Every structure is written in structure tokens, then in C-alpha cells.
Amino acid sequence: MTRSKAKGGVKNAAGPFLRLSDKEIDRIKRDRSHVFGDHIRCKTDTLGFPTLENRSPVKIVVDASEGFIPLWAKGTTLRWRFQEQSLSHFADVAAAKAGIRELLGEALLSWKDAVPVKFAERVDAWDFEISIKASDDCDINGCVLASAFFPDSGRHELEIYPRMLQESRKEQVDTLAHELGHVFGLRHFFAKLSETAWPSEVFGAHKPFSIMNYGSKSRLTKKDRSDLKRLYEMAWSGALTQINGTPIRFVRPFHYS
């Protein structure tokens, strides 16, 4: 079979595998993806839709995919460790660990006093592992930088992809701050519209600029912190037991069981 290259794409004689040009693919990525930066997406992201009646979403979104809103019980500590086998591709494993600890620390500090749980590195009785993936997860919608989990009593992974480690320091910290938002129980800003397979509820009110949003609007704001802090304070005090009819349930991580 003969192969030929065409301007703007590559095709064979039969023509079924004609590829779009890089410029066309770039346009599709921008049109179809919620992105943090240059074609970067969160693993739980899906195709977004415009807001109802073209109104800007103005509320913090919390997870309700299990029929209740899971929040961490007061006084919770999350124990974590590195998934050792995932670090084998680093030339200096100790240096890689130190670098990731610094990034995690900076991301936690960026949430300031809104952080509802403590974190402790432990090699046993752990609740989640930090796993460094050996290869990237990329498709036409962009590349995943990291993925996390929502509050529950299971064991989980906080995954970091090679692409994240190639980004700027700010992008690395912002990405982990976004993933920590998930760990605290927050969904994507557009969850009620673009991720309807997993129910969510809204709480608080803030401008569309949010670390749980995308693109140029993805930034950690004072309202992100104050809304999250108020959510937990009200829930822990008993002043808030449900959101829009969905009950709040406190959960403890795996090592408490």
C-alpha cells in the first residue's frame, strides 16, 4: 500500500485515515474542552455546555453523586504515602519525593485556613497514595495533569501525570489546589450542567472565577476559601444539615475503620 502526505493532514490511498491539520485540531480542542491552560484538562472533566438561559453560574458546587453530600468529619486527618513502584522511572527518587512534597505543601497553603482536614505522611494505615504515572493521558480534548477523589472511607490515589511536572511552578500548584478541592468535596464549577451523570448541589455564592472553574477563570479566590470554610463550619456546627434537600453525611477515611 502506498502512503502519501497531504498538506494539513496525512492520508493513505484509501483515504479513511485522513487526519485534520494541527491548526484544525487546535481549534477543536479550544472549542470542546474546559482547560486550565494550554489544552490541559481534569480527568473527571466532560464536554461542557452553556449555562441555563446564558446566565453565569454563581455558586460553589459540592458532590452529591451518592445521594448525599459527603464531607469530612471534624478533626479528620488524611494519611498518605507515595506509591513506591510509581517512582521507579525517576533518576533520583528522593529528590522527586521532596519536590512533590513541596508542591503538595504549597497547594495546601494556598487554601489557607479553609482546609478542612489535616494531612500526614504515613507508610502504613494510609488513606491515599500519591502515584506518578509513567505516561501521559492525552486525547483530542487535551492532556490530564492530575486526578483525585471525593470524601469517602475507601482507599484512593492522587495521580500525577508527567505533563504536570513539565508545567510552570504556578500551574503545578494550581493543578494540585484544584485536585485538593475535589478531595475536600468540591465538584467542577459547571458540574450541574456538564457532568449531570453525577448529581451535585450548589452552596454559597461567588463570581465565576474559581479554582474549580476552567481556562482564564480558573484561579483560587478569597470566595473559594470563604465558601469552603463556611460550608464546613456550618455543617460541623449542625447549622447546615442539607443543601437543597440533599442531606449532608460526614465520613471518615479508611484508617479510622
Secondary structure, 3 states (H helix, E strand, C coil): CCEEEECCEEEECCCCCCCCCHHHHHHHHHHHCCCCCCCEECCCCCCCCCCHHHCCCCCEEEECCCCCEEEECCCCEEEEEECHHHHCCCCCHHHHHHHHHHHHHHHHHHCHHHCCCEEEECCCCCCEEEEECCCCCEECCEEECEECCCCCCCCEEEEECCCHHHCCHHHHHHHHHHHHHHHCCECCCCHHHHCCCCCEEEECCCCCCCCCCCHHHCCCCHHHHHHHHHHHHHHHHCCCCEECCEEEEEECCHHHC
